[in-house]
């Protein structure tokens, strides 16, 4: 069976920011992302790939340094 949904987890991003002694506000300032996008990240919601690439560019890292994506199987009813 093919997974229909994916879960994203940004714990790696928060750990990276913490190790660099940065806060979400610092990330927002460096990337010029809106507070709504930062809030989505904080809630573990999906964001555009361009957003993640912008973060990677600013932090000089790769996607797998900031996000973990896992497939989840649809629930059977």
PQR file of N, CA, C, O and H, with PARSE charges and radii, in Angstrom:
ATOM      1  N   UNK A   1       0.850  -1.189   0.000 -0.4000 1.5000
ATOM      2  CA  UNK A   1       0.000   0.000   0.000 -0.0000 2.0000
ATOM      3  C   UNK A   1       0.893   1.250   0.000  0.5500 1.7000
ATOM      4  O   UNK A   1       1.901   1.300   0.706 -0.5500 1.4000
ATOM      5  N   UNK A   2       0.523   2.227  -0.777 -0.4000 1.5000
ATOM      6  CA  UNK A   2       1.279   3.468  -0.890 -0.0000 2.0000
ATOM      7  C   UNK A   2       0.767   4.471   0.149  0.5500 1.7000
ATOM      8  O   UNK A   2      -0.440   4.686   0.259 -0.5500 1.4000
ATOM      9  H   UNK A   2      -0.295   2.186  -1.350  0.4000 1.0000
ATOM     10  N   UNK A   3       1.679   5.082   0.908 -0.4000 1.5000
ATOM     11  CA  UNK A   3       1.230   6.079   1.899 -0.0000 2.0000
ATOM     12  C   UNK A   3       0.592   7.276   1.208  0.5500 1.7000
ATOM     13  O   UNK A   3       1.063   7.719   0.161 -0.5500 1.4000
ATOM     14  H   UNK A   3       2.660   4.908   0.818  0.4000 1.0000
ATOM     15  N   UNK A   4      -0.466   7.789   1.788 -0.4000 1.5000
ATOM     16  CA  UNK A   4      -1.174   8.923   1.214 -0.0000 2.0000
ATOM     17  C   UNK A   4      -0.768  10.242   1.841  0.5500 1.7000
ATOM     18  O   UNK A   4      -0.952  11.299   1.237 -0.5500 1.4000
ATOM     19  H   UNK A   4      -0.848   7.429   2.639  0.4000 1.0000
ATOM     20  N   UNK A   5      -0.228  10.195   3.021 -0.4000 1.5000
ATOM     21  CA  UNK A   5       0.144  11.433   3.696 -0.0000 2.0000
ATOM     22  C   UNK A   5       1.566  11.328   4.228  0.5500 1.7000
ATOM     23  O   UNK A   5       2.115  10.238   4.389 -0.5500 1.4000
ATOM     24  H   UNK A   5      -0.079   9.336   3.511  0.4000 1.0000
ATOM     25  N   UNK A   6       2.131  12.464   4.488 -0.4000 1.5000
ATOM     26  CA  UNK A   6       3.472  12.526   5.035 -0.0000 2.0000
ATOM     27  C   UNK A   6       3.457  13.419   6.263  0.5500 1.7000
ATOM     28  O   UNK A   6       2.719  14.401   6.333 -0.5500 1.4000
ATOM     29  H   UNK A   6       1.686  13.350   4.357  0.4000 1.0000
ATOM     30  N   UNK A   7       4.275  13.059   7.211 -0.4000 1.5000
ATOM     31  CA  UNK A   7       4.421  13.874   8.421 -0.0000 2.0000
ATOM     32  C   UNK A   7       5.782  14.562   8.362  0.5500 1.7000
ATOM     33  O   UNK A   7       6.785  13.958   7.982 -0.5500 1.4000
ATOM     34  H   UNK A   7       4.874  12.261   7.154  0.4000 1.0000
ATOM     35  N   UNK A   8       5.793  15.808   8.737 -0.4000 1.5000
ATOM     36  CA  UNK A   8       7.054  16.544   8.786 -0.0000 2.0000
ATOM     37  C   UNK A   8       7.372  16.871  10.244  0.5500 1.7000
ATOM     38  O   UNK A   8       6.480  17.137  11.049 -0.5500 1.4000
ATOM     39  H   UNK A   8       4.978  16.298   9.046  0.4000 1.0000
ATOM     40  N   UNK A   9       8.627  16.844  10.549 -0.4000 1.5000
ATOM     41  CA  UNK A   9       9.078  17.168  11.898 -0.0000 2.0000
ATOM     42  C   UNK A   9      10.281  18.102  11.769  0.5500 1.7000
ATOM     43  O   UNK A   9      11.254  17.785  11.086 -0.5500 1.4000
ATOM     44  H   UNK A   9       9.351  16.628   9.895  0.4000 1.0000
ATOM     45  N   UNK A  10      10.204  19.235  12.422 -0.4000 1.5000
ATOM     46  CA  UNK A  10      11.264  20.239  12.344 -0.0000 2.0000
ATOM     47  C   UNK A  10      12.156  20.245  13.585  0.5500 1.7000
ATOM     48  O   UNK A  10      12.851  21.229  13.836 -0.5500 1.4000
ATOM     49  H   UNK A  10       9.413  19.493  12.977  0.4000 1.0000
ATOM     50  N   UNK A  11      12.146  19.167  14.359 -0.4000 1.5000
ATOM     51  CA  UNK A  11      12.977  19.104  15.562 -0.0000 2.0000
ATOM     52  C   UNK A  11      14.448  19.336  15.239  0.5500 1.7000
ATOM     53  O   UNK A  11      15.177  19.932  16.033 -0.5500 1.4000
ATOM     54  H   UNK A  11      11.581  18.367  14.155  0.4000 1.0000
ATOM     55  N   UNK A  12      14.879  18.871  14.085 -0.4000 1.5000
ATOM     56  CA  UNK A  12      16.276  19.073  13.677 -0.0000 2.0000
ATOM     57  C   UNK A  12      16.579  20.566  13.475  0.5500 1.7000
ATOM     58  O   UNK A  12      17.669  21.039  13.796 -0.5500 1.4000
ATOM     59  H   UNK A  12      14.287  18.387  13.440  0.4000 1.0000
ATOM     60  N   UNK A  13      15.602  21.289  12.941 -0.4000 1.5000
ATOM     61  CA  UNK A  13      15.771  22.736  12.756 -0.0000 2.0000
ATOM     62  C   UNK A  13      15.924  23.419  14.111  0.5500 1.7000
ATOM     63  O   UNK A  13      16.820  24.241  14.303 -0.5500 1.4000
ATOM     64  H   UNK A  13      14.716  20.905  12.680  0.4000 1.0000
ATOM     65  N   UNK A  14      15.038  23.070  15.054 -0.4000 1.5000
ATOM     66  CA  UNK A  14      15.086  23.717  16.370 -0.0000 2.0000
ATOM     67  C   UNK A  14      16.378  23.369  17.093  0.5500 1.7000
ATOM     68  O   UNK A  14      16.946  24.207  17.792 -0.5500 1.4000
ATOM     69  H   UNK A  14      14.310  22.402  14.898  0.4000 1.0000
ATOM     70  N   UNK A  15      16.846  22.129  16.928 -0.4000 1.5000
ATOM     71  CA  UNK A  15      18.115  21.725  17.552 -0.0000 2.0000
ATOM     72  C   UNK A  15      19.280  22.492  16.931  0.5500 1.7000
ATOM     73  O   UNK A  15      20.202  22.907  17.633 -0.5500 1.4000
ATOM     74  H   UNK A  15      16.384  21.448  16.360  0.4000 1.0000
ATOM     75  N   UNK A  16      19.234  22.678  15.615 -0.4000 1.5000
ATOM     76  CA  UNK A  16      20.291  23.430  14.924 -0.0000 2.0000
ATOM     77  C   UNK A  16      20.300  24.878  15.396  0.5500 1.7000
ATOM     78  O   UNK A  16      21.361  25.436  15.676 -0.5500 1.4000
ATOM     79  H   UNK A  16      18.485  22.342  15.044  0.4000 1.0000
ATOM     80  N   UNK A  17      19.117  25.488  15.486 -0.4000 1.5000
ATOM     81  CA  UNK A  17      19.040  26.868  15.967 -0.0000 2.0000
ATOM     82  C   UNK A  17      19.570  26.965  17.396  0.5500 1.7000
ATOM     83  O   UNK A  17      20.316  27.887  17.725 -0.5500 1.4000
ATOM     84  H   UNK A  17      18.255  25.035  15.259  0.4000 1.0000
ATOM     85  N   UNK A  18      19.188  26.025  18.230 -0.4000 1.5000
ATOM     86  CA  UNK A  18      19.637  26.028  19.622 -0.0000 2.0000
ATOM     87  C   UNK A  18      21.162  25.908  19.716  0.5500 1.7000
ATOM     88  O   UNK A  18      21.801  26.599  20.510 -0.5500 1.4000
ATOM     89  H   UNK A  18      18.581  25.276  17.962  0.4000 1.0000
ATOM     90  N   UNK A  19      21.730  25.027  18.900 -0.4000 1.5000
ATOM     91  CA  UNK A  19      23.187  24.842  18.943 -0.0000 2.0000
ATOM     92  C   UNK A  19      23.927  26.094  18.483  0.5500 1.7000
ATOM     93  O   UNK A  19      25.087  26.310  18.836 -0.5500 1.4000
ATOM     94  H   UNK A  19      21.211  24.466  18.255  0.4000 1.0000
ATOM     95  N   UNK A  20      23.232  26.920  17.684 -0.4000 1.5000
ATOM     96  CA  UNK A  20      23.830  28.177  17.207 -0.0000 2.0000
ATOM     97  C   UNK A  20      23.374  29.366  18.050  0.5500 1.7000
ATOM     98  O   UNK A  20      23.636  30.522  17.717 -0.5500 1.4000
ATOM     99  H   UNK A  20      22.291  26.744  17.398  0.4000 1.0000
ATOM    100  N   UNK A  21      22.684  29.055  19.149 -0.4000 1.5000
ATOM    101  CA  UNK A  21      22.172  30.085  20.062 -0.0000 2.0000
ATOM    102  C   UNK A  21      21.292  31.113  19.338  0.5500 1.7000
ATOM    103  O   UNK A  21      21.393  32.319  19.561 -0.5500 1.4000
ATOM    104  H   UNK A  21      22.470  28.116  19.420  0.4000 1.0000
ATOM    105  N   UNK A  22      20.433  30.587  18.469 -0.4000 1.5000
ATOM    106  CA  UNK A  22      19.497  31.412  17.708 -0.0000 2.0000
ATOM    107  C   UNK A  22      18.075  31.119  18.160  0.5500 1.7000
ATOM    108  O   UNK A  22      17.773  30.038  18.665 -0.5500 1.4000
ATOM    109  H   UNK A  22      20.352  29.607  18.288  0.4000 1.0000
ATOM    110  N   UNK A  23      17.211  32.104  17.967 -0.4000 1.5000
ATOM    111  CA  UNK A  23      15.794  31.964  18.273 -0.0000 2.0000
ATOM    112  C   UNK A  23      15.001  32.015  16.969  0.5500 1.7000
ATOM    113  O   UNK A  23      15.542  32.338  15.912 -0.5500 1.4000
ATOM    114  H   UNK A  23      17.457  32.983  17.557  0.4000 1.0000
ATOM    115  N   UNK A  24      13.720  31.695  17.060 -0.4000 1.5000
ATOM    116  CA  UNK A  24      12.857  31.739  15.867 -0.0000 2.0000
ATOM    117  C   UNK A  24      12.849  33.135  15.251  0.5500 1.7000
ATOM    118  O   UNK A  24      12.819  33.285  14.029 -0.5500 1.4000
ATOM    119  H   UNK A  24      13.280  31.433  17.919  0.4000 1.0000
ATOM    120  N   UNK A  25      12.878  34.147  16.105 -0.4000 1.5000
ATOM    121  CA  UNK A  25      12.896  35.538  15.612 -0.0000 2.0000
ATOM    122  C   UNK A  25      14.154  35.812  14.789  0.5500 1.7000
ATOM    123  O   UNK A  25      14.101  36.528  13.789 -0.5500 1.4000
ATOM    124  H   UNK A  25      12.902  34.025  17.097  0.4000 1.0000
ATOM    125  N   UNK A  26      15.285  35.242  15.212 -0.4000 1.5000
ATOM    126  CA  UNK A  26      16.531  35.396  14.456 -0.0000 2.0000
ATOM    127  C   UNK A  26      16.393  34.755  13.081  0.5500 1.7000
ATOM    128  O   UNK A  26      16.810  35.325  12.073 -0.5500 1.4000
ATOM    129  H   UNK A  26      15.328  34.661  16.024  0.4000 1.0000
ATOM    130  N   UNK A  27      15.799  33.557  13.051 -0.4000 1.5000
ATOM    131  CA  UNK A  27      15.575  32.862  11.785 -0.0000 2.0000
ATOM    132  C   UNK A  27      14.670  33.687  10.885  0.5500 1.7000
ATOM    133  O   UNK A  27      14.934  33.831   9.691 -0.5500 1.4000
ATOM    134  H   UNK A  27      15.459  33.094  13.870  0.4000 1.0000
ATOM    135  N   UNK A  28      13.611  34.224  11.455 -0.4000 1.5000
ATOM    136  CA  UNK A  28      12.677  35.042  10.684 -0.0000 2.0000
ATOM    137  C   UNK A  28      13.380  36.264  10.097  0.5500 1.7000
ATOM    138  O   UNK A  28      13.162  36.612   8.937 -0.5500 1.4000
ATOM    139  H   UNK A  28      13.397  34.108  12.425  0.4000 1.0000
ATOM    140  N   UNK A  29      14.203  36.899  10.879 -0.4000 1.5000
ATOM    141  CA  UNK A  29      14.918  38.082  10.429 -0.0000 2.0000
ATOM    142  C   UNK A  29      15.905  37.752   9.304  0.5500 1.7000
ATOM    143  O   UNK A  29      15.981  38.468   8.305 -0.5500 1.4000
ATOM    144  H   UNK A  29      14.381  36.617  11.822  0.4000 1.0000
ATOM    145  N   UNK A  30      16.653  36.672   9.473 -0.4000 1.5000
ATOM    146  CA  UNK A  30      17.650  36.289   8.464 -0.0000 2.0000
ATOM    147  C   UNK A  30      17.027  35.840   7.153  0.5500 1.7000
ATOM    148  O   UNK A  30      17.575  36.093   6.080 -0.5500 1.4000
ATOM    149  H   UNK A  30      16.592  36.090  10.284  0.4000 1.0000
ATOM    150  N   UNK A  31      15.887  35.176   7.238 -0.4000 1.5000
ATOM    151  CA  UNK A  31      15.259  34.617   6.037 -0.0000 2.0000
ATOM    152  C   UNK A  31      14.196  35.520   5.434  0.5500 1.7000
ATOM    153  O   UNK A  31      13.764  35.304   4.301 -0.5500 1.4000
ATOM    154  H   UNK A  31      15.442  34.969   8.110  0.4000 1.0000
ATOM    155  N   UNK A  32      13.772  36.532   6.187 -0.4000 1.5000
ATOM    156  CA  UNK A  32      12.687  37.413   5.755 -0.0000 2.0000
ATOM    157  C   UNK A  32      11.378  36.639   5.541  0.5500 1.7000
ATOM    158  O   UNK A  32      10.559  37.005   4.698 -0.5500 1.4000
ATOM    159  H   UNK A  32      14.123  36.706   7.107  0.4000 1.0000
ATOM    160  N   UNK A  33      11.198  35.567   6.317 -0.4000 1.5000
ATOM    161  CA  UNK A  33       9.954  34.811   6.256 -0.0000 2.0000
ATOM    162  C   UNK A  33       8.907  35.493   7.139  0.5500 1.7000
ATOM    163  O   UNK A  33       9.246  36.164   8.114 -0.5500 1.4000
ATOM    164  H   UNK A  33      11.863  35.270   7.002  0.4000 1.0000
ATOM    165  N   UNK A  34       7.653  35.315   6.790 -0.4000 1.5000
ATOM    166  CA  UNK A  34       6.582  35.921   7.574 -0.0000 2.0000
ATOM    167  C   UNK A  34       6.421  35.196   8.909  0.5500 1.7000
ATOM    168  O   UNK A  34       6.864  34.060   9.075 -0.5500 1.4000
ATOM    169  H   UNK A  34       7.378  34.770   5.999  0.4000 1.0000
ATOM    170  N   UNK A  35       5.785  35.872   9.843 -0.4000 1.5000
ATOM    171  CA  UNK A  35       5.533  35.259  11.141 -0.0000 2.0000
ATOM    172  C   UNK A  35       4.592  34.072  10.983  0.5500 1.7000
ATOM    173  O   UNK A  35       4.655  33.127  11.770 -0.5500 1.4000
ATOM    174  H   UNK A  35       5.425  36.795   9.708  0.4000 1.0000
ATOM    175  N   UNK A  36       3.720  34.105   9.979 -0.4000 1.5000
ATOM    176  CA  UNK A  36       2.800  32.988   9.726 -0.0000 2.0000
ATOM    177  C   UNK A  36       3.565  31.727   9.326  0.5500 1.7000
ATOM    178  O   UNK A  36       3.213  30.626   9.749 -0.5500 1.4000
ATOM    179  H   UNK A  36       3.668  34.872   9.340  0.4000 1.0000
ATOM    180  N   UNK A  37       4.602  31.885   8.521 -0.4000 1.5000
ATOM    181  CA  UNK A  37       5.409  30.732   8.098 -0.0000 2.0000
ATOM    182  C   UNK A  37       6.192  30.182   9.288  0.5500 1.7000
ATOM    183  O   UNK A  37       6.279  28.968   9.469 -0.5500 1.4000
ATOM    184  H   UNK A  37       4.888  32.780   8.177  0.4000 1.0000
ATOM    185  N   UNK A  38       6.755  31.070  10.092 -0.4000 1.5000
ATOM    186  CA  UNK A  38       7.481  30.637  11.286 -0.0000 2.0000
ATOM    187  C   UNK A  38       6.522  29.899  12.226  0.5500 1.7000
ATOM    188  O   UNK A  38       6.906  28.909  12.848 -0.5500 1.4000
ATOM    189  H   UNK A  38       6.684  32.056   9.944  0.4000 1.0000
ATOM    190  N   UNK A  39       5.285  30.375  12.332 -0.4000 1.5000
ATOM    191  CA  UNK A  39       4.282  29.717  13.174 -0.0000 2.0000
ATOM    192  C   UNK A  39       3.958  28.328  12.635  0.5500 1.7000
ATOM    193  O   UNK A  39       3.810  27.384  13.412 -0.5500 1.4000
ATOM    194  H   UNK A  39       4.973  31.179  11.828  0.4000 1.0000
ATOM    195  N   UNK A  40       3.845  28.191  11.321 -0.4000 1.5000
ATOM    196  CA  UNK A  40       3.597  26.881  10.712 -0.0000 2.0000
ATOM    197  C   UNK A  40       4.722  25.912  11.058  0.5500 1.7000
ATOM    198  O   UNK A  40       4.476  24.757  11.406 -0.5500 1.4000
ATOM    199  H   UNK A  40       3.965  28.957  10.690  0.4000 1.0000
ATOM    200  N   UNK A  41       5.941  26.390  10.959 -0.4000 1.5000
ATOM    201  CA  UNK A  41       7.093  25.552  11.313 -0.0000 2.0000
ATOM    202  C   UNK A  41       7.003  25.135  12.781  0.5500 1.7000
ATOM    203  O   UNK A  41       7.251  23.981  13.128 -0.5500 1.4000
ATOM    204  H   UNK A  41       6.140  27.328  10.676  0.4000 1.0000
ATOM    205  N   UNK A  42       6.646  26.089  13.627 -0.4000 1.5000
ATOM    206  CA  UNK A  42       6.541  25.817  15.058 -0.0000 2.0000
ATOM    207  C   UNK A  42       5.466  24.796  15.394  0.5500 1.7000
ATOM    208  O   UNK A  42       5.568  24.081  16.390 -0.5500 1.4000
ATOM    209  H   UNK A  42       6.444  27.026  13.345  0.4000 1.0000
ATOM    210  N   UNK A  43       4.429  24.732  14.552 -0.4000 1.5000
ATOM    211  CA  UNK A  43       3.336  23.782  14.765 -0.0000 2.0000
ATOM    212  C   UNK A  43       3.563  22.463  14.028  0.5500 1.7000
ATOM    213  O   UNK A  43       2.727  21.561  14.085 -0.5500 1.4000
ATOM    214  H   UNK A  43       4.346  25.313  13.743  0.4000 1.0000
ATOM    215  N   UNK A  44       4.697  22.357  13.338 -0.4000 1.5000
ATOM    216  CA  UNK A  44       4.993  21.124  12.608 -0.0000 2.0000
ATOM    217  C   UNK A  44       4.153  20.937  11.363  0.5500 1.7000
ATOM    218  O   UNK A  44       3.929  19.810  10.921 -0.5500 1.4000
ATOM    219  H   UNK A  44       5.376  23.090  13.292  0.4000 1.0000
ATOM    220  N   UNK A  45       3.691  22.039  10.797 -0.4000 1.5000
ATOM    221  CA  UNK A  45       2.871  21.967   9.590 -0.0000 2.0000
ATOM    222  C   UNK A  45       3.759  22.019   8.345  0.5500 1.7000
ATOM    223  O   UNK A  45       4.860  22.568   8.388 -0.5500 1.4000
ATOM    224  H   UNK A  45       3.873  22.954  11.157  0.4000 1.0000
ATOM    225  N   UNK A  46       3.284  21.450   7.242 -0.4000 1.5000
ATOM    226  CA  UNK A  46       4.071  21.503   6.002 -0.0000 2.0000
ATOM    227  C   UNK A  46       4.211  22.942   5.495  0.5500 1.7000
ATOM    228  O   UNK A  46       3.298  23.757   5.630 -0.5500 1.4000
ATOM    229  H   UNK A  46       2.390  21.004   7.206  0.4000 1.0000
ATOM    230  N   UNK A  47       5.357  23.228   4.918 -0.4000 1.5000
ATOM    231  CA  UNK A  47       5.599  24.523   4.275 -0.0000 2.0000
ATOM    232  C   UNK A  47       6.174  24.249   2.882  0.5500 1.7000
ATOM    233  O   UNK A  47       6.560  23.120   2.580 -0.5500 1.4000
ATOM    234  H   UNK A  47       6.098  22.566   4.808  0.4000 1.0000
ATOM    235  N   UNK A  48       6.228  25.265   2.049 -0.4000 1.5000
ATOM    236  CA  UNK A  48       6.749  25.122   0.697 -0.0000 2.0000
ATOM    237  C   UNK A  48       8.224  24.725   0.716  0.5500 1.7000
ATOM    238  O   UNK A  48       8.979  25.110   1.610 -0.5500 1.4000
ATOM    239  H   UNK A  48       5.914  26.182   2.295  0.4000 1.0000
ATOM    240  N   UNK A  49       8.606  23.959  -0.277 -0.4000 1.5000
ATOM    241  CA  UNK A  49       9.998  23.555  -0.413 -0.0000 2.0000
ATOM    242  C   UNK A  49      10.903  24.775  -0.535  0.5500 1.7000
ATOM    243  O   UNK A  49      12.007  24.777   0.009 -0.5500 1.4000
ATOM    244  H   UNK A  49       7.993  23.646  -1.003  0.4000 1.0000
ATOM    245  N   UNK A  50      10.458  25.806  -1.234 -0.4000 1.5000
ATOM    246  CA  UNK A  50      11.254  27.034  -1.366 -0.0000 2.0000
ATOM    247  C   UNK A  50      11.564  27.648  -0.006  0.5500 1.7000
ATOM    248  O   UNK A  50      12.643  28.206   0.195 -0.5500 1.4000
ATOM    249  H   UNK A  50       9.561  25.804  -1.676  0.4000 1.0000
ATOM    250  N   UNK A  51      10.634  27.547   0.915 -0.4000 1.5000
ATOM    251  CA  UNK A  51      10.841  28.059   2.265 -0.0000 2.0000
ATOM    252  C   UNK A  51      11.967  27.294   2.955  0.5500 1.7000
ATOM    253  O   UNK A  51      12.856  27.889   3.565 -0.5500 1.4000
ATOM    254  H   UNK A  51       9.757  27.094   0.752  0.4000 1.0000
ATOM    255  N   UNK A  52      11.916  25.973   2.850 -0.4000 1.5000
ATOM    256  CA  UNK A  52      12.952  25.145   3.477 -0.0000 2.0000
ATOM    257  C   UNK A  52      14.311  25.398   2.833  0.5500 1.7000
ATOM    258  O   UNK A  52      15.330  25.433   3.522 -0.5500 1.4000
ATOM    259  H   UNK A  52      11.195  25.490   2.355  0.4000 1.0000
ATOM    260  N   UNK A  53      14.327  25.573   1.519 -0.4000 1.5000
ATOM    261  CA  UNK A  53      15.589  25.852   0.828 -0.0000 2.0000
ATOM    262  C   UNK A  53      16.161  27.207   1.226  0.5500 1.7000
ATOM    263  O   UNK A  53      17.376  27.369   1.330 -0.5500 1.4000
ATOM    264  H   UNK A  53      13.499  25.544   0.959  0.4000 1.0000
ATOM    265  N   UNK A  54      15.290  28.168   1.444 -0.4000 1.5000
ATOM    266  CA  UNK A  54      15.735  29.491   1.901 -0.0000 2.0000
ATOM    267  C   UNK A  54      16.393  29.380   3.281  0.5500 1.7000
ATOM    268  O   UNK A  54      17.427  29.995   3.540 -0.5500 1.4000
ATOM    269  H   UNK A  54      14.303  28.036   1.359  0.4000 1.0000
ATOM    270  N   UNK A  55      15.778  28.590   4.155 -0.4000 1.5000
ATOM    271  CA  UNK A  55      16.343  28.378   5.490 -0.0000 2.0000
ATOM    272  C   UNK A  55      17.705  27.697   5.377  0.5500 1.7000
ATOM    273  O   UNK A  55      18.664  28.095   6.038 -0.5500 1.4000
ATOM    274  H   UNK A  55      14.938  28.090   3.945  0.4000 1.0000
ATOM    275  N   UNK A  56      17.781  26.669   4.533 -0.4000 1.5000
ATOM    276  CA  UNK A  56      19.050  25.956   4.345 -0.0000 2.0000
ATOM    277  C   UNK A  56      20.132  26.891   3.822  0.5500 1.7000
ATOM    278  O   UNK A  56      21.282  26.824   4.257 -0.5500 1.4000
ATOM    279  H   UNK A  56      17.002  26.346   3.996  0.4000 1.0000
ATOM    280  N   UNK A  57      19.767  27.747   2.902 -0.4000 1.5000
ATOM    281  CA  UNK A  57      20.729  28.689   2.329 -0.0000 2.0000
ATOM    282  C   UNK A  57      21.287  29.618   3.400  0.5500 1.7000
ATOM    283  O   UNK A  57      22.493  29.860   3.452 -0.5500 1.4000
ATOM    284  H   UNK A  57      18.833  27.801   2.548  0.4000 1.0000
ATOM    285  N   UNK A  58      20.422  30.129   4.239 -0.4000 1.5000
ATOM    286  CA  UNK A  58      20.831  31.065   5.290 -0.0000 2.0000
ATOM    287  C   UNK A  58      21.655  30.364   6.370  0.5500 1.7000
ATOM    288  O   UNK A  58      22.617  30.932   6.888 -0.5500 1.4000
ATOM    289  H   UNK A  58      19.442  29.932   4.197  0.4000 1.0000
ATOM    290  N   UNK A  59      21.276  29.130   6.708 -0.4000 1.5000
ATOM    291  CA  UNK A  59      21.959  28.407   7.778 -0.0000 2.0000
ATOM    292  C   UNK A  59      23.130  27.564   7.262  0.5500 1.7000
ATOM    293  O   UNK A  59      23.839  26.931   8.045 -0.5500 1.4000
ATOM    294  H   UNK A  59      20.494  28.669   6.287  0.4000 1.0000
ATOM    295  N   UNK A  60      23.325  27.563   5.946 -0.4000 1.5000
ATOM    296  CA  UNK A  60      24.408  26.790   5.320 -0.0000 2.0000
ATOM    297  C   UNK A  60      24.327  25.318   5.719  0.5500 1.7000
ATOM    298  O   UNK A  60      25.275  24.745   6.254 -0.5500 1.4000
ATOM    299  H   UNK A  60      22.749  28.077   5.311  0.4000 1.0000
ATOM    300  N   UNK A  61      23.171  24.728   5.443 -0.4000 1.5000
ATOM    301  CA  UNK A  61      22.951  23.327   5.775 -0.0000 2.0000
ATOM    302  C   UNK A  61      22.135  22.681   4.669  0.5500 1.7000
ATOM    303  O   UNK A  61      21.790  23.332   3.683 -0.5500 1.4000
ATOM    304  H   UNK A  61      22.400  25.194   5.008  0.4000 1.0000
ATOM    305  N   UNK A  62      21.827  21.405   4.831 -0.4000 1.5000
ATOM    306  CA  UNK A  62      21.008  20.705   3.849 -0.0000 2.0000
ATOM    307  C   UNK A  62      19.624  20.415   4.424  0.5500 1.7000
ATOM    308  O   UNK A  62      19.390  20.578   5.621 -0.5500 1.4000
ATOM    309  H   UNK A  62      22.107  20.876   5.632  0.4000 1.0000
ATOM    310  N   UNK A  63      18.718  19.987   3.558 -0.4000 1.5000
ATOM    311  CA  UNK A  63      17.349  19.722   3.998 -0.0000 2.0000
ATOM    312  C   UNK A  63      17.287  18.706   5.134  0.5500 1.7000
ATOM    313  O   UNK A  63      16.525  18.876   6.085 -0.5500 1.4000
ATOM    314  H   UNK A  63      18.908  19.854   2.585  0.4000 1.0000
ATOM    315  N   UNK A  64      18.088  17.656   5.030 -0.4000 1.5000
ATOM    316  CA  UNK A  64      18.007  16.637   6.084 -0.0000 2.0000
ATOM    317  C   UNK A  64      18.594  17.115   7.410  0.5500 1.7000
ATOM    318  O   UNK A  64      18.488  16.419   8.420 -0.5500 1.4000
ATOM    319  H   UNK A  64      18.708  17.518   4.257  0.4000 1.0000
ATOM    320  N   UNK A  65      19.204  18.281   7.416 -0.4000 1.5000
ATOM    321  CA  UNK A  65      19.678  18.888   8.669 -0.0000 2.0000
ATOM    322  C   UNK A  65      18.558  19.602   9.416  0.5500 1.7000
ATOM    323  O   UNK A  65      18.683  19.872  10.610 -0.5500 1.4000
ATOM    324  H   UNK A  65      19.290  18.846   6.596  0.4000 1.0000
ATOM    325  N   UNK A  66      17.455  19.912   8.714 -0.4000 1.5000
ATOM    326  CA  UNK A  66      16.404  20.717   9.345 -0.0000 2.0000
ATOM    327  C   UNK A  66      15.033  20.062   9.380  0.5500 1.7000
ATOM    328  O   UNK A  66      14.172  20.491  10.148 -0.5500 1.4000
ATOM    329  H   UNK A  66      17.354  19.693   7.744  0.4000 1.0000
ATOM    330  N   UNK A  67      14.809  19.036   8.568 -0.4000 1.5000
ATOM    331  CA  UNK A  67      13.469  18.444   8.512 -0.0000 2.0000
ATOM    332  C   UNK A  67      13.563  16.929   8.384  0.5500 1.7000
ATOM    333  O   UNK A  67      14.450  16.385   7.728 -0.5500 1.4000
ATOM    334  H   UNK A  67      15.508  18.688   7.944  0.4000 1.0000
ATOM    335  N   UNK A  68      12.616  16.277   9.036 -0.4000 1.5000
ATOM    336  CA  UNK A  68      12.480  14.827   8.922 -0.0000 2.0000
ATOM    337  C   UNK A  68      11.090  14.562   8.361  0.5500 1.7000
ATOM    338  O   UNK A  68      10.093  15.028   8.912 -0.5500 1.4000
ATOM    339  H   UNK A  68      11.895  16.719   9.570  0.4000 1.0000
ATOM    340  N   UNK A  69      11.027  13.817   7.271 -0.4000 1.5000
ATOM    341  CA  UNK A  69       9.752  13.505   6.631 -0.0000 2.0000
ATOM    342  C   UNK A  69       9.521  12.005   6.735  0.5500 1.7000
ATOM    343  O   UNK A  69      10.393  11.205   6.394 -0.5500 1.4000
ATOM    344  H   UNK A  69      11.837  13.438   6.824  0.4000 1.0000
ATOM    345  N   UNK A  70       8.345  11.636   7.205 -0.4000 1.5000
ATOM    346  CA  UNK A  70       8.015  10.216   7.289 -0.0000 2.0000
ATOM    347  C   UNK A  70       6.621   9.984   6.709  0.5500 1.7000
ATOM    348  O   UNK A  70       5.719  10.812   6.844 -0.5500 1.4000
ATOM    349  H   UNK A  70       7.637  12.285   7.482  0.4000 1.0000
ATOM    350  N   UNK A  71       6.481   8.850   6.071 -0.4000 1.5000
ATOM    351  CA  UNK A  71       5.201   8.494   5.476 -0.0000 2.0000
ATOM    352  C   UNK A  71       4.296   7.930   6.563  0.5500 1.7000
ATOM    353  O   UNK A  71       4.751   7.245   7.480 -0.5500 1.4000
ATOM    354  H   UNK A  71       7.213   8.178   5.961  0.4000 1.0000
ATOM    355  N   UNK A  72       3.016   8.229   6.444 -0.4000 1.5000
ATOM    356  CA  UNK A  72       2.047   7.630   7.353 -0.0000 2.0000
ATOM    357  C   UNK A  72       0.960   6.974   6.514  0.5500 1.7000
ATOM    358  O   UNK A  72       0.486   7.544   5.532 -0.5500 1.4000
ATOM    359  H   UNK A  72       2.647   8.785   5.699  0.4000 1.0000
ATOM    360  N   UNK A  73       0.582   5.793   6.907 -0.4000 1.5000
ATOM    361  CA  UNK A  73      -0.435   5.037   6.178 -0.0000 2.0000
ATOM    362  C   UNK A  73      -1.805   5.599   6.507  0.5500 1.7000
ATOM    363  O   UNK A  73      -2.050   6.029   7.634 -0.5500 1.4000
ATOM    364  H   UNK A  73       0.968   5.329   7.705  0.4000 1.0000
ATOM    365  N   UNK A  74      -2.691   5.598   5.533 -0.4000 1.5000
ATOM    366  CA  UNK A  74      -4.053   6.071   5.810 -0.0000 2.0000
ATOM    367  C   UNK A  74      -4.745   5.145   6.815  0.5500 1.7000
ATOM    368  O   UNK A  74      -4.532   3.933   6.815 -0.5500 1.4000
ATOM    369  H   UNK A  74      -2.492   5.249   4.617  0.4000 1.0000
ATOM    370  N   UNK A  75      -5.563   5.734   7.653 -0.4000 1.5000
ATOM    371  CA  UNK A  75      -6.290   4.941   8.642 -0.0000 2.0000
ATOM    372  C   UNK A  75      -7.434   4.206   7.957  0.5500 1.7000
ATOM    373  O   UNK A  75      -8.096   4.742   7.068 -0.5500 1.4000
ATOM    374  H   UNK A  75      -5.736   6.719   7.653  0.4000 1.0000
ATOM    375  N   UNK A  76      -7.647   2.987   8.383 -0.4000 1.5000
ATOM    376  CA  UNK A  76      -8.751   2.202   7.826 -0.0000 2.0000
ATOM    377  C   UNK A  76      -9.996   2.456   8.637  0.5500 1.7000
ATOM    378  O   UNK A  76      -9.959   2.529   9.865 -0.5500 1.4000
ATOM    379  H   UNK A  76      -7.109   2.552   9.105  0.4000 1.0000
ATOM    380  N   UNK A  77     -11.096   2.588   7.932 -0.4000 1.5000
ATOM    381  CA  UNK A  77     -12.346   2.880   8.607 -0.0000 2.0000
ATOM    382  C   UNK A  77     -13.245   1.712   8.767  0.5500 1.7000
ATOM    383  O   UNK A  77     -14.334   1.844   9.327 -0.5500 1.4000
ATOM    384  H   UNK A  77     -11.127   2.529   6.934  0.4000 1.0000
TER
END
